[in-house]
Amino acid sequence: MRPSTLRRITHAAAIGLAGAAVATLLAAGPRGAGPRFFHDDPLTREPDTQDASKVKPWDIDLTIDLATNLFSRPGDKTADVRAQNVNTIDEVPDSSWFTNRIGARPLSIEDAVRGPLRSDGPSPDGWTVTHAKEAGFSPGFTMQDGAGVTWFVSFDPRGFPEAATGAVVVANKIFWALGYHQVENRLITVRPDRLAISGKATFRPPSGVRRPLRRGDIDAVFARAHRNADGTYRAVAGRAIPGKVLGGFRYHGTRPDDPNDVVPHEHRRELRALKVFGAWTNLVDMKAGNTLDTLIEVDGRGVVRHYLQDVGSTFGSSAIGARDYDEGYDYLYQGRPLAKRALLFGFPLPVWATVPYPDERAIGRFEGKVFDPTRWKPRAPTAAFLRARPDDTFWAARRVAAFPDAMIQAIARTGEFSDPRAADALAAVLMQRRDAIARAYLPAVNPVVDVALSPEGALTFANAAVDAKVAAAPASYAVEWARFDNATGESTPIGQRTVVTAPRAAAPDRLPTTAGAYVKVLIGAVDGPRAWTTPVAAYFRRTASAWTLVGLERQP
Amino acid sequence: MPQVDFVCMGSSLVRRCRSAAPICLVAAALSVAAPAWSQTSRTDAVAERQAEKAKDLKPRMPPGAERAFKWVKDELIDEPSGLYPLFGSVYSGGGFTLGAGYRRYYGDNTHWDAKVLQSIRNYRLLELSTDSWNHAGGRLDVHARAGWRDAPDVPFYGLGIDSPRTAAGFGVTQAYGGADAVWRALPNVRLQGGLTYEDYSVAEQSGSRPSIDSLFTPLTAPALGLDPAYWHGTASVGYDWRPAAGYARSGGLYQVRYHRYAGGVDDFDRVEGEVVQHVPLVRQNWVLSLRGQTDAILGDTAVVPYYLLPSLGGGDTLRGFSSWRFRDRNAALATAELRWIPNRNIVDVALFYDAGMVAPEFGDLTLRRFKSDAGIGVRFHGPAATPLRIELAKSREGLHLVFAGSAAF
């Protein structure tokens, strides 16, 4: 083989290759090449071992990002690739992208309502405007409070009180609870006459020539914002994220100057999961421009932390009013449906044309009765969105289903809508959509979860679809046991296949008891949906006194 | 869990990787990284991969096409001052037109602008303008412009709705300079006023048609042989609640515009009225768009040059007829479109029907004598503009293909 040929191939796939390799390392060792499970499996935290302090800020052009996602298929072209940042038990470890919260750890309603809030918000006085907002549709500016903390302030558009600001704070808490790094957003009331303008503040008018910020520039912001009857303005203040701002992240590939970013983003499960979380909240504006990377210092090393910075494009309102009817139903461009409807005089009638929406101006066009999560679409598909597999959507759906009614209602109330019916309506729709997501995605794969093996050999597990009351329990499960050789990957059956009618089974007598031994258990439904008959494989390692789950394979 | 198969080792690596590239690439990586298995933990194995990447860090280098696109966008579209490409129209019937402009700001919202347009039929425009907007609390825009327009091959079919299909031709140049202001007195209410000096010169046409002088007289082509100049004052009031004038699926426009031409052959007045209504159906899956338009010279006695008379025909009026097909002192036009929206962000398709008439007296405009056409069109649009409209219209005078860079109405 010519070295140059190999070099071309490896360069062509360099990012994906490195990521794929690491992902495989995260999830499972190759058969015959080393141990299947390491002593630290399953990883609970994806390590950032290298210093990323030399990462350079970049600016992702929104038009190019949109065109790339609409008209091409960026990222790994391989079909049906398993998420590559999952650990050996098919879970997403904590990382610079994600922190396991709901569904993984106890999360109280109080925790969820607090969300990312870590302060009391802007200090009451001493607000000084440092920039007028120059990008985006919603009116806003940047200010420093009396304590010198920087806040990004955005308002509701004129004529649409509470819609945009309410969406920001509610979605902010939902996405925090789901596990994403979030900006600290607070509802505030702004009195224009109490704002000072920093002497260093500048503004870029349509001429493009930057100049000192003037009062008139701020007045122009307020002219586009919804004014309360008492002359004040309701706004959301987002606290500046700590660290050096690096720009957004793409939903495909890796950041080439971040040594720790080795898993292609389209193969990150938490980004694929936005297919489900986005559908739940109607997060239609899933673009790089709404993400943000920052460089922070952890243990003396530079680490890039990744934020879903702007999740305000959710529910039924946009930054300038109610959403278009088709948002959530169509990409901005889809060639085949476009051609079909062009030739058929507008037929077939699209779903959005007849969807009934609740009559709540503060939440806009957001409903849960007709909602079908499998058909939901953002404005433009991201590579991660398109790569989501049933095991990814199952993982995500479990988290959505973990939100109890009371938590959703409490989070909806943090929108501080003046009409309490708005919060109730928002919560009701979120609950309907949550249930639709559970119905769609939990039964789509073998939903065996929470597999455990007691020291005495009692196997227990749960059925996520049954527990969520979206499917009937199968009449029985088949359970097969095997010794597992961690070095070779070979399995040796122990005893006969057993059939149980409840989600528990006793281990066969010949279960190994020596520390370091491994067993493999296959669990599948005997009847029930077809996907349920494909067994889930659970791997346990024996310690001195217990069995520890170290591996779980769920076939999509 | 997918198992990685180490089949692509040794000399067959390249061939197999081409056919089963992704999986093999992973395997290749792992085989290259074989020492990783000397690691004793998953964390160490990940660390090794990250350490490998750390040896070859580099900022992202966009592909060439992306760099080129970004240059065009940054330099020619987004940059407020500087050169920019221009697609427009010099004069109705000029055909496909391209040009360039150079804009330079001298205030936050004020710039001067120089532009040149050239059509495939050799119609030309040079214009220097200055525009300043958002004064008086964002309610007032002011504009001033001076320019020169040359339309060397304009058809003239004669006056009246029964004019023959055979056209004479003429060339007309127009030098102009003036200013106007737009006052948004209330939400959706627009008041406009302006004054322009317009100097017309008629010349021999450059095309293959017979000269207008050979077929018409001053009686059948008013002001034939004269090169008048006018002070042209305009005033209009309109209520416009469309989301954008350049593209709309809802709302309407109700507008009256008054023109006063002073000087030239005779002073004369002209009034235009326009009503546009877009009726969205089933949440704008379809839109019924209606337009009614009248254009009338006030009074019977003033001589109005034939090229300043109300006219019908062409891509903005009677689309199944040639540009300037019908001229007279009064005109009326009614248009109905049934549009469907295959994609709300990019394209509309429409069936349309146009009917119109010209007449020497306003009272002579009778529906039974209206000329009509029908057709189908595709419009490529953005949220507020229609940069490309392609339509095929059929009338008794044949098929006409329309290419336009603006909305039909």
Chai-1 contact restraints between the chains, C-beta under 6 A:
chainA,res_idxA,chainB,res_idxB,connection_type,confidence,min_distance_angstrom,max_distance_angstrom,comment,restraint_id
A,M1,B,S11,contact,1.0,0.0,6.0,A-B,restraint_1
A,M1,B,L13,contact,1.0,0.0,6.0,A-B,restraint_2
A,M1,B,V14,contact,1.0,0.0,6.0,A-B,restraint_3
A,T5,B,V14,contact,1.0,0.0,6.0,A-B,restraint_4
A,I9,B,C17,contact,1.0,0.0,6.0,A-B,restraint_5
A,A13,B,L25,contact,1.0,0.0,6.0,A-B,restraint_6
A,L17,B,L25,contact,1.0,0.0,6.0,A-B,restraint_7
A,L17,B,A29,contact,1.0,0.0,6.0,A-B,restraint_8
A,A18,B,K53,contact,1.0,0.0,6.0,A-B,restraint_9
A,A20,B,V26,contact,1.0,0.0,6.0,A-B,restraint_10
A,A21,B,A29,contact,1.0,0.0,6.0,A-B,restraint_11
A,A21,B,L30,contact,1.0,0.0,6.0,A-B,restraint_12
A,A21,B,R49,contact,1.0,0.0,6.0,A-B,restraint_13
A,V22,B,V46,contact,1.0,0.0,6.0,A-B,restraint_14
A,V22,B,R49,contact,1.0,0.0,6.0,A-B,restraint_15
A,L25,B,A45,contact,1.0,0.0,6.0,A-B,restraint_16
A,L25,B,V46,contact,1.0,0.0,6.0,A-B,restraint_17
A,A28,B,M1,contact,1.0,0.0,6.0,A-B,restraint_18
A,P30,B,V4,contact,1.0,0.0,6.0,A-B,restraint_19
A,P30,B,L30,contact,1.0,0.0,6.0,A-B,restraint_20
A,R31,B,Q3,contact,1.0,0.0,6.0,A-B,restraint_21
A,A33,B,W37,contact,1.0,0.0,6.0,A-B,restraint_22
A,G34,B,W37,contact,1.0,0.0,6.0,A-B,restraint_23
A,F38,B,S41,contact,1.0,0.0,6.0,A-B,restraint_24
A,F38,B,R42,contact,1.0,0.0,6.0,A-B,restraint_25
A,D40,B,S41,contact,1.0,0.0,6.0,A-B,restraint_26
A,D40,B,R42,contact,1.0,0.0,6.0,A-B,restraint_27
A,D40,B,T43,contact,1.0,0.0,6.0,A-B,restraint_28
A,D41,B,R42,contact,1.0,0.0,6.0,A-B,restraint_29
A,L43,B,R42,contact,1.0,0.0,6.0,A-B,restraint_30
A,P47,B,T43,contact,1.0,0.0,6.0,A-B,restraint_31
A,P47,B,V46,contact,1.0,0.0,6.0,A-B,restraint_32
A,T49,B,A47,contact,1.0,0.0,6.0,A-B,restraint_33
A,T49,B,Q50,contact,1.0,0.0,6.0,A-B,restraint_34
A,Q50,B,Q50,contact,1.0,0.0,6.0,A-B,restraint_35
A,Q50,B,A54,contact,1.0,0.0,6.0,A-B,restraint_36
A,K56,B,P59,contact,1.0,0.0,6.0,A-B,restraint_37
A,D61,B,K70,contact,1.0,0.0,6.0,A-B,restraint_38
A,I64,B,E66,contact,1.0,0.0,6.0,A-B,restraint_39
A,T78,B,P22,contact,1.0,0.0,6.0,A-B,restraint_40
A,R82,B,P2,contact,1.0,0.0,6.0,A-B,restraint_41
A,P205,B,D108,contact,1.0,0.0,6.0,A-B,restraint_42
A,P206,B,N109,contact,1.0,0.0,6.0,A-B,restraint_43
A,S207,B,P80,contact,1.0,0.0,6.0,A-B,restraint_44
A,S207,B,Y105,contact,1.0,0.0,6.0,A-B,restraint_45
A,S207,B,D108,contact,1.0,0.0,6.0,A-B,restraint_46
A,G208,B,P80,contact,1.0,0.0,6.0,A-B,restraint_47
A,P256,B,K58,contact,1.0,0.0,6.0,A-B,restraint_48
A,P256,B,R60,contact,1.0,0.0,6.0,A-B,restraint_49
A,D257,B,L57,contact,1.0,0.0,6.0,A-B,restraint_50
A,D257,B,P59,contact,1.0,0.0,6.0,A-B,restraint_51
A,P259,B,Q50,contact,1.0,0.0,6.0,A-B,restraint_52
A,P259,B,K53,contact,1.0,0.0,6.0,A-B,restraint_53
A,P259,B,A54,contact,1.0,0.0,6.0,A-B,restraint_54
A,P259,B,L57,contact,1.0,0.0,6.0,A-B,restraint_55
A,N260,B,Q50,contact,1.0,0.0,6.0,A-B,restraint_56
A,V262,B,R49,contact,1.0,0.0,6.0,A-B,restraint_57
A,V262,B,Q50,contact,1.0,0.0,6.0,A-B,restraint_58
A,V262,B,K53,contact,1.0,0.0,6.0,A-B,restraint_59
A,Y325,B,R283,contact,1.0,0.0,6.0,A-B,restraint_60
A,D326,B,R344,contact,1.0,0.0,6.0,A-B,restraint_61
A,L332,B,N345,contact,1.0,0.0,6.0,A-B,restraint_62
A,Y333,B,I346,contact,1.0,0.0,6.0,A-B,restraint_63
A,L338,B,P342,contact,1.0,0.0,6.0,A-B,restraint_64
A,L338,B,N343,contact,1.0,0.0,6.0,A-B,restraint_65
A,R341,B,P342,contact,1.0,0.0,6.0,A-B,restraint_66
A,A342,B,P342,contact,1.0,0.0,6.0,A-B,restraint_67
A,A342,B,V349,contact,1.0,0.0,6.0,A-B,restraint_68
A,F345,B,W340,contact,1.0,0.0,6.0,A-B,restraint_69
A,G346,B,N285,contact,1.0,0.0,6.0,A-B,restraint_70
A,G346,B,W286,contact,1.0,0.0,6.0,A-B,restraint_71
A,G346,B,W340,contact,1.0,0.0,6.0,A-B,restraint_72
A,A353,B,V282,contact,1.0,0.0,6.0,A-B,restraint_73
A,A353,B,R283,contact,1.0,0.0,6.0,A-B,restraint_74
A,A353,B,N285,contact,1.0,0.0,6.0,A-B,restraint_75
A,E553,B,M1,contact,1.0,0.0,6.0,A-B,restraint_76
